[in-house]
Amino acid sequence: MNEQELSQEEAVEAIYRYAAEQMAAGHSNASVKADLMQQGLDPQSAEVVVDELSRVRSDAVRSAGLRNMGIGALWCIGGIAVTAITFSMASEGGGSYIVTWGAILFGGIQFLRGLWQTASGT
């Protein structure tokens, strides 16, 4: 790779980094695109940068949402299972049982949070 290719690659990385920082700061896609064009990028290239960063961000949020849904489901199902097993044991032989409401509640909230992230994509 020669110096010109390296400097072009660095320039592209700098453009993407700048656009990503603007988007992370809460600027709209249209605002970021306009800013990139104001700095000398042609409209088509600015559109590509903004679209690509939006897609990557959406994919990351969706992935995090799916992970949160999985973790929430495990906690909720685990809590329900512990409650059901201890209740079953207590009803057969008498005694007390454990209601794991904390795990059930935490899992349900975590699942719903993940569902919202997945659905919104932002």
MDTraj code that builds the backbone (N, CA, C; nanometers):
import mdtraj as md
import numpy as np

residues = "MET ASN GLU GLN GLU LEU SER GLN GLU GLU ALA VAL GLU ALA ILE TYR ARG TYR ALA ALA GLU GLN MET ALA ALA GLY HIS SER ASN ALA SER VAL LYS ALA ASP LEU MET GLN GLN GLY LEU ASP PRO GLN SER ALA GLU VAL VAL VAL ASP GLU LEU SER ARG VAL ARG SER ASP ALA VAL ARG SER ALA GLY LEU ARG ASN MET GLY ILE GLY ALA LEU TRP CYS ILE GLY GLY ILE ALA VAL THR ALA ILE THR PHE SER MET ALA SER GLU GLY GLY GLY SER TYR ILE VAL THR TRP GLY ALA ILE LEU PHE GLY GLY ILE GLN PHE LEU ARG GLY LEU TRP GLN THR ALA SER GLY THR".split()
xyz = np.array([
    [0.0855, -0.1177, 0.0000],
    [0.0000, 0.0000, 0.0000],
    [0.0899, 0.1237, 0.0000],
    [0.0659, 0.2151, -0.0929],
    [0.1504, 0.3344, -0.0984],
    [0.0935, 0.4444, -0.0082],
    [0.1672, 0.5556, -0.0007],
    [0.1285, 0.6641, 0.0907],
    [-0.0033, 0.7290, 0.0524],
    [-0.0289, 0.7409, -0.0790],
    [-0.1526, 0.8034, -0.1228],
    [-0.2738, 0.7187, -0.0827],
    [-0.2641, 0.5863, -0.0976],
    [-0.3736, 0.4983, -0.0580],
    [-0.3956, 0.5040, 0.0925],
    [-0.2848, 0.5093, 0.1665],
    [-0.2939, 0.5169, 0.3119],
    [-0.3600, 0.6479, 0.3541],
    [-0.3222, 0.7579, 0.2928],
    [-0.3810, 0.8852, 0.3317],
    [-0.5291, 0.8918, 0.2924],
    [-0.5675, 0.8279, 0.1806],
    [-0.7088, 0.8223, 0.1438],
    [-0.7865, 0.7400, 0.2453],
    [-0.7272, 0.6290, 0.2876],
    [-0.7920, 0.5457, 0.3882],
    [-0.8075, 0.6211, 0.5193],
    [-0.7065, 0.6951, 0.5576],
    [-0.7138, 0.7746, 0.6804],
    [-0.8208, 0.8826, 0.6688],
    [-0.8320, 0.9431, 0.5500],
    [-0.9330, 1.0470, 0.5280],
    [-1.0733, 0.9878, 0.5399],
    [-1.0931, 0.8705, 0.4812],
    [-1.2241, 0.8048, 0.4890],
    [-1.2568, 0.7717, 0.6347],
    [-1.1585, 0.7187, 0.7080],
    [-1.1797, 0.6873, 0.8502],
    [-1.2141, 0.8128, 0.9291],
    [-1.1471, 0.9224, 0.8986],
    [-1.1740, 1.0481, 0.9689],
    [-1.3160, 1.0974, 0.9397],
    [-1.3605, 1.0835, 0.8158],
    [-1.4961, 1.1254, 0.7791],
    [-1.5989, 1.0418, 0.8552],
    [-1.5795, 0.9106, 0.8551],
    [-1.6734, 0.8232, 0.9264],
    [-1.6721, 0.8505, 1.0767],
    [-1.5535, 0.8720, 1.1319],
    [-1.5419, 0.9003, 1.2747],
    [-1.6160, 1.0291, 1.3094],
    [-1.5934, 1.1324, 1.2286],
    [-1.6588, 1.2612, 1.2519],
    [-1.8108, 1.2460, 1.2446],
    [-1.8591, 1.1791, 1.1403],
    [-2.0034, 1.1601, 1.1238],
    [-2.0614, 1.0785, 1.2395],
    [-1.9896, 0.9752, 1.2819],
    [-2.0364, 0.8925, 1.3942],
    [-2.0450, 0.9745, 1.5221],
    [-1.9473, 1.0612, 1.5450],
    [-1.9497, 1.1469, 1.6643],
    [-2.0686, 1.2421, 1.6603],
    [-2.0970, 1.2968, 1.5415],
    [-2.2107, 1.3871, 1.5276],
    [-2.3426, 1.3144, 1.5540],
    [-2.3531, 1.1936, 1.5000],
    [-2.4750, 1.1159, 1.5207],
    [-2.4901, 1.0764, 1.6671],
    [-2.3800, 1.0399, 1.7317],
    [-2.3834, 1.0028, 1.8735],
    [-2.4209, 1.1222, 1.9609],
    [-2.3870, 1.2428, 1.9137],
    [-2.4206, 1.3644, 1.9883],
    [-2.5665, 1.4034, 1.9711],
    [-2.6407, 1.3280, 1.8874],
    [-2.7831, 1.3520, 1.8732],
    [-2.8236, 1.4311, 1.7502],
    [-2.7290, 1.4594, 1.6621],
    [-2.7629, 1.5314, 1.5392],
    [-2.8407, 1.4392, 1.4456],
    [-2.9347, 1.4963, 1.3740],
    [-3.0160, 1.4168, 1.2812],
    [-2.9318, 1.3739, 1.1614],
    [-2.9805, 1.2710, 1.0927],
    [-2.9106, 1.2237, 0.9734],
    [-2.8989, 1.3347, 0.8694],
    [-3.0052, 1.4108, 0.8513],
    [-3.0044, 1.5197, 0.7530],
    [-2.9023, 1.6265, 0.7915],
    [-2.8937, 1.6542, 0.9200],
    [-2.7982, 1.7540, 0.9684],
    [-2.6538, 1.7069, 0.9464],
    [-2.6284, 1.5806, 0.9739],
    [-2.4937, 1.5257, 0.9548],
    [-2.4582, 1.5262, 0.8064],
    [-2.5524, 1.4881, 0.7238],
    [-2.5291, 1.4872, 0.5786],
    [-2.4977, 1.6290, 0.5301],
    [-2.5764, 1.7262, 0.5734],
    [-2.5537, 1.8656, 0.5331],
    [-2.4176, 1.9141, 0.5809],
    [-2.3801, 1.8760, 0.7005],
    [-2.2502, 1.9153, 0.7554],
    [-2.1356, 1.8548, 0.6746],
    [-2.1504, 1.7289, 0.6373],
    [-2.0470, 1.6647, 0.5557],
    [-2.0345, 1.7321, 0.4190],
    [-2.1462, 1.7695, 0.3606],
    [-2.1422, 1.8375, 0.2312],
    [-2.0805, 1.9764, 0.2452],
    [-2.1082, 2.0415, 0.3565],
    [-2.0514, 2.1735, 0.3822],
    [-1.8990, 2.1658, 0.3947],
    [-1.8516, 2.0507, 0.4391],
    [-1.7070, 2.0324, 0.4543],
    [-1.6411, 1.9805, 0.3263],
    [-1.7193, 1.9692, 0.2183],
    [-1.6607, 1.9364, 0.0898],
    [-1.6948, 1.7997, 0.0334],
    [-1.7710, 1.7215, 0.1039],
    [-1.8084, 1.5892, 0.0538],
    [-1.9253, 1.6047, -0.0433],
    [-1.9237, 1.5304, -0.1523],
    [-2.0346, 1.5387, -0.2478],
    [-2.1593, 1.4751, -0.1863],
    [-2.2781, 1.5152, -0.2341],
    [-2.4032, 1.4673, -0.1729],
    [-2.4170, 1.3146, -0.1709],
    [-2.3745, 1.2502, -0.2787],
    [-2.3868, 1.1046, -0.2858],
    [-2.2984, 1.0363, -0.1803],
    [-2.1763, 1.0823, -0.1650],
    [-2.0849, 1.0244, -0.0654],
    [-2.1351, 1.0509, 0.0763],
    [-2.1857, 1.1715, 0.1000],
    [-2.2394, 1.2043, 0.2325],
    [-2.3568, 1.1135, 0.2656],
    [-2.4407, 1.0871, 0.1657],
    [-2.5556, 0.9981, 0.1847],
    [-2.5088, 0.8567, 0.2192],
    [-2.4060, 0.8096, 0.1499],
    [-2.3527, 0.6749, 0.1752],
    [-2.2991, 0.6653, 0.3177],
    [-2.2243, 0.7656, 0.3615],
    [-2.1669, 0.7658, 0.4969],
    [-2.2781, 0.7615, 0.6008],
    [-2.3761, 0.8480, 0.5878],
    [-2.4847, 0.8559, 0.6860],
    [-2.5679, 0.7271, 0.6854],
    [-2.5992, 0.6760, 0.5673],
    [-2.6783, 0.5526, 0.5583],
    [-2.6046, 0.4343, 0.6204],
    [-2.4758, 0.4243, 0.5911],
    [-2.3964, 0.3128, 0.6450],
    [-2.3877, 0.3206, 0.7971],
    [-2.3622, 0.4386, 0.8501],
    [-2.3545, 0.4541, 0.9955],
    [-2.4901, 0.4279, 1.0613],
    [-2.5975, 0.4691, 0.9964],
    [-2.7314, 0.4427, 1.0506],
    [-2.7594, 0.2934, 1.0545],
    [-2.7200, 0.2235, 0.9494],
    [-2.7413, 0.0787, 0.9432],
    [-2.6601, 0.0076, 1.0516],
    [-2.5345, 0.0476, 1.0684],
    [-2.4487, -0.0145, 1.1698],
    [-2.5056, 0.0108, 1.3098],
    [-2.5497, 0.1327, 1.3335],
    [-2.6067, 0.1673, 1.4641],
    [-2.7341, 0.0870, 1.4905],
    [-2.8187, 0.0780, 1.3910],
    [-2.9430, 0.0020, 1.4041],
    [-2.9150, -0.1458, 1.4309],
    [-2.8179, -0.2015, 1.3602],
    [-2.7802, -0.3418, 1.3819],
    [-2.7287, -0.3642, 1.5240],
    [-2.6494, -0.2694, 1.5745],
    [-2.5946, -0.2822, 1.7095],
    [-2.7049, -0.2754, 1.8153],
    [-2.7993, -0.1846, 1.7957],
    [-2.9104, -0.1711, 1.8911],
    [-2.9969, -0.2962, 1.8880],
    [-3.0220, -0.3478, 1.7674],
    [-3.1024, -0.4697, 1.7541],
    [-3.0329, -0.5877, 1.8228],
    [-2.9030, -0.5988, 1.8044],
    [-2.8266, -0.7067, 1.8671],
    [-2.8323, -0.6966, 2.0194],
    [-2.8178, -0.5758, 2.0710],
    [-2.8260, -0.5554, 2.2159],
    [-2.9661, -0.5881, 2.2672],
    [-3.0677, -0.5530, 2.1895],
    [-3.2056, -0.5836, 2.2278],
    [-3.2310, -0.7333, 2.2351],
    [-3.1814, -0.8057, 2.1362],
    [-3.1976, -0.9516, 2.1377],
    [-3.1257, -1.0144, 2.2563],
    [-3.0076, -0.9627, 2.2881],
    [-2.9324, -1.0128, 2.4031],
    [-3.0092, -0.9852, 2.5322],
    [-3.0639, -0.8639, 2.5447],
    [-3.1420, -0.8306, 2.6643],
    [-3.2673, -0.9161, 2.6750],
    [-3.3312, -0.9455, 2.5629],
    [-3.4483, -1.0329, 2.5654],
    [-3.4105, -1.1729, 2.6144],
    [-3.2987, -1.2243, 2.5667],
    [-3.2543, -1.3579, 2.6084],
    [-3.2216, -1.3641, 2.7564],
    [-3.1479, -1.2649, 2.8041],
    [-3.1123, -1.2608, 2.9471],
    [-3.2381, -1.2478, 3.0325],
    [-3.3293, -1.1597, 2.9906],
    [-3.4538, -1.1407, 3.0647],
    [-3.5380, -1.2669, 3.0692],
    [-3.5467, -1.3352, 2.9553],
    [-3.6248, -1.4591, 2.9506],
    [-3.5648, -1.5640, 3.0435],
    [-3.4334, -1.5759, 3.0442],
    [-3.3687, -1.6747, 3.1325],
    [-3.3969, -1.6453, 3.2793],
    [-3.3845, -1.5188, 3.3195],
    [-3.4103, -1.4828, 3.4593],
    [-3.5567, -1.5082, 3.4960],
    [-3.6469, -1.4663, 3.4099],
    [-3.7904, -1.4813, 3.4384],
    [-3.8298, -1.6288, 3.4442],
    [-3.7888, -1.7056, 3.3449],
    [-3.8212, -1.8485, 3.3428],
    [-3.7557, -1.9209, 3.4604],
    [-3.6316, -1.8850, 3.4905],
    [-3.5630, -1.9450, 3.6053],
    [-3.6344, -1.9143, 3.7354],
    [-3.6780, -1.7903, 3.7507],
    [-3.7522, -1.7527, 3.8713],
    [-3.8844, -1.8258, 3.8831],
    [-3.9537, -1.8375, 3.7724],
    [-4.0806, -1.9114, 3.7736],
    [-4.0564, -2.0583, 3.8050],
    [-3.9496, -2.1139, 3.7482],
    [-3.9190, -2.2554, 3.7718],
    [-3.8860, -2.2811, 3.9186],
    [-3.8035, -2.1971, 3.9785],
    [-3.7692, -2.2143, 4.1202],
    [-3.8946, -2.2029, 4.2060],
    [-3.9782, -2.1063, 4.1761],
    [-4.1025, -2.0895, 4.2520],
    [-4.1916, -2.2129, 4.2368],
    [-4.2088, -2.2620, 4.1143],
    [-4.2953, -2.3778, 4.0887],
    [-4.2408, -2.5031, 4.1567],
    [-4.1094, -2.5237, 4.1492],
    [-4.0492, -2.6442, 4.2093],
    [-4.0630, -2.6409, 4.3609],
    [-4.0298, -2.5277, 4.4221],
    [-4.0397, -2.5211, 4.5687],
    [-4.1847, -2.5277, 4.6144],
    [-4.2785, -2.4716, 4.5363],
    [-4.4207, -2.4804, 4.5705],
    [-4.4685, -2.6249, 4.5619],
    [-4.4254, -2.6934, 4.4578],
    [-4.4637, -2.8335, 4.4397],
    [-4.4110, -2.9183, 4.5553],
    [-4.2861, -2.8956, 4.5939],
    [-4.2273, -2.9714, 4.7048],
    [-4.2995, -2.9405, 4.8356],
    [-4.3359, -2.8133, 4.8559],
    [-4.4048, -2.7749, 4.9797],
    [-4.5464, -2.8309, 4.9836],
    [-4.6134, -2.8370, 4.8697],
    [-4.7515, -2.8861, 4.8696],
    [-4.7581, -3.0375, 4.8880],
    [-4.6542, -3.1100, 4.8485],
    [-4.6524, -3.2559, 4.8657],
    [-4.6218, -3.2957, 5.0097],
    [-4.5210, -3.2326, 5.0669],
    [-4.4792, -3.2741, 5.2005],
    [-4.5035, -3.1701, 5.3072],
    [-4.5666, -3.0627, 5.2728],
    [-4.5880, -2.9553, 5.3687],
    [-4.4643, -2.8677, 5.3776],
    [-4.4764, -2.7587, 5.4424],
    [-4.3641, -2.6694, 5.4596],
    [-4.3819, -2.5409, 5.3806],
    [-4.2726, -2.4733, 5.3631],
    [-4.2791, -2.3432, 5.2963],
    [-4.2166, -2.3510, 5.1571],
    [-4.2384, -2.2501, 5.0817],
    [-4.1820, -2.2434, 4.9471],
    [-4.1282, -2.1029, 4.9213],
    [-4.0503, -2.0900, 4.8170],
    [-3.9850, -1.9633, 4.7839],
    [-4.0524, -1.9043, 4.6605],
    [-4.0927, -1.7793, 4.6712],
    [-4.1424, -1.7055, 4.5552],
    [-4.0296, -1.6112, 4.5122],
    [-3.9716, -1.6394, 4.3995],
    [-3.8568, -1.5612, 4.3522],
    [-3.9058, -1.4442, 4.2677],
    [-3.9809, -1.3566, 4.3330],
    [-4.0403, -1.2445, 4.2612],
    [-3.9351, -1.1497, 4.2058],
    [-3.8211, -1.1380, 4.2707],
    [-3.7144, -1.0490, 4.2220],
    [-3.6618, -1.0934, 4.0867],
    [-3.6337, -1.2221, 4.0751],
    [-3.5840, -1.2757, 3.9480],
    [-3.6905, -1.2662, 3.8396],
    [-3.8148, -1.2936, 3.8762],
    [-3.9242, -1.2870, 3.7785],
    [-3.9437, -1.1434, 3.7309],
    [-3.9465, -1.0507, 3.8235],
    [-3.9660, -0.9100, 3.7900],
    [-3.8485, -0.8558, 3.7083],
    [-3.7261, -0.8822, 3.7556],
    [-3.6074, -0.8380, 3.6827],
    [-3.6073, -0.8942, 3.5411],
    [-3.6350, -1.0222, 3.5280],
    [-3.6366, -1.0861, 3.3971],
    [-3.7424, -1.0277, 3.3054],
    [-3.8592, -1.0033, 3.3599],
    [-3.9662, -0.9447, 3.2793],
    [-3.9317, -0.8055, 3.2299],
    [-3.8755, -0.7239, 3.3185],
    [-3.8355, -0.5881, 3.2804],
    [-3.7238, -0.5931, 3.1763],
    [-3.6247, -0.6783, 3.1977],
    [-3.5136, -0.6916, 3.1043],
    [-3.5630, -0.7392, 2.9676],
    [-3.6554, -0.8340, 2.9673],
    [-3.7119, -0.8831, 2.8415],
    [-3.7851, -0.7716, 2.7680],
    [-3.8694, -0.6969, 2.8391],
    [-3.9441, -0.5882, 2.7760],
    [-3.8513, -0.4786, 2.7251],
    [-3.7465, -0.4506, 2.7999],
    [-3.6465, -0.3523, 2.7549],
    [-3.5833, -0.3979, 2.6236],
    [-3.5468, -0.5243, 2.6166],
    [-3.4887, -0.5792, 2.4942],
    [-3.5873, -0.5780, 2.3793],
    [-3.7129, -0.6083, 2.4088],
    [-3.8159, -0.6064, 2.3056],
    [-3.8323, -0.4655, 2.2488],
    [-3.8326, -0.3654, 2.3374],
    [-3.8433, -0.2268, 2.2944],
    [-3.7223, -0.1879, 2.2091],
    [-3.6013, -0.2260, 2.2521],
    [-3.4811, -0.1944, 2.1745],
    [-3.4883, -0.2578, 2.0360],
    [-3.5293, -0.3808, 2.0308],
    [-3.5362, -0.4533, 1.9043],
    [-3.6387, -0.3902, 1.8111],
    [-3.7511, -0.3521, 1.8672],
    [-3.8582, -0.2943, 1.7857],
    [-3.8241, -0.1534, 1.7372],
    [-3.7606, -0.0742, 1.8245],
    [-3.7325, 0.0652, 1.7884],
    [-3.6083, 0.0766, 1.7005],
    [-3.5088, -0.0073, 1.7252],
    [-3.3868, -0.0030, 1.6465],
    [-3.3029, 0.1205, 1.6697],
    [-3.3345, 0.1976, 1.7734],
    [-3.2567, 0.3180, 1.8031],
    [-3.2150, 0.3187, 1.9470],
])
top = md.Topology()
chain = top.add_chain()
for i, resn in enumerate(residues, 1):
    res = top.add_residue(resn, chain, resSeq=i)
    for name in ("N", "CA", "C"):
        top.add_atom(name, md.element.get_by_symbol(name[0]), res)
traj = md.Trajectory(xyz[None], top)
